[in-house]
Amino acid sequence: MKQPSQKGFTLIGVLAIASALAIIALVGWNVYQRQQVSDTTAKIVKMVPVAPAVTSVGDLDTASQTLDQTQIDSDVDTAQLDSDLASF
């Protein structure tokens, strides 16, 4: 009697391949998310200039003049800024 030939994959083989693909996908997704956060952080750091150290009254005067020259939105409370500067 002739034995029937069996073709195809076993269930364990399919589960092993699916598990390997899932692990690769999860690792790839994690790397992608970390890169996105890193890129966003780098963009924010480039947009925000580093504030110079304030070591004297002259530095505060320079900062005050720079703020006076900077365009401020109309909804910003400039009186609060003036009172903060006056307290120095």
C-alpha positions in Angstrom: 0.0 0.0 0.0 1.3 3.4 -0.9 1.8 5.9 1.9 0.2 9.3 1.3 2.7 12.1 1.0 2.3 14.9 3.5 3.1 18.4 2.4 2.9 21.6 4.4 4.0 23.0 7.7 3.6 21.6 11.2 1.8 23.7 13.7 4.9 24.0 15.8 6.9 25.2 12.8 4.3 27.9 12.0 4.2 29.0 15.7 8.0 29.3 15.8 8.1 31.4 12.7 5.2 33.6 13.9 7.0 34.1 17.3 10.3 35.0 15.6 8.5 37.6 13.4 6.6 39.0 16.4 9.9 39.4 18.3 11.6 41.1 15.4 8.6 43.4 14.9 8.5 44.4 18.6 12.2 45.1 18.7 12.0 47.2 15.5 9.0 49.1 16.9 10.9 49.9 20.1 13.9 51.1 18.2 11.6 53.3 16.0 9.9 54.8 19.0 13.2 55.6 20.7 14.5 57.3 17.5 11.3 59.4 17.2 11.7 60.6 20.8 15.4 61.3 20.2 14.7 63.3 17.0 12.0 65.3 18.7 14.2 66.1 21.7 17.0 67.2 19.3 14.7 69.5 17.5 13.5 71.1 20.7 17.0 71.6 21.9 18.0 73.3 18.7 14.9 75.6 18.9 15.6 76.7 22.5 18.7 78.8 22.9 20.9 78.3 26.0 20.4 81.1 28.5 23.7 82.8 29.5 24.7 82.8 33.1 23.7 85.9 35.1 26.7 87.0 37.1 26.2 90.8 37.4 23.7 93.6 37.2 25.0 94.4 33.7 23.9 90.9 32.6 20.4 91.7 33.9 20.4 95.0 32.1 21.4 93.3 28.8 18.6 90.7 29.4 16.1 93.5 30.0 17.1 95.3 26.8 16.9 92.1 24.8 13.4 91.5 26.2 12.4 95.0 25.4 13.4 94.4 21.8 11.6 91.1 21.5 8.1 91.0 20.1 5.8 89.9 22.8 2.3 88.4 22.2 -0.6 90.7 23.2 -2.0 88.2 25.7 1.3 88.2 27.8 1.1 90.1 31.1 4.0 92.5 30.8 3.3 94.1 34.2 4.3 90.7 35.8 7.5 90.7 33.9 8.3 94.3 34.9 7.6 93.5 38.6 9.8 90.4 38.4 12.7 92.4 36.9 12.2 95.2 39.5 12.6 92.6 42.3 16.2 91.9 41.3 
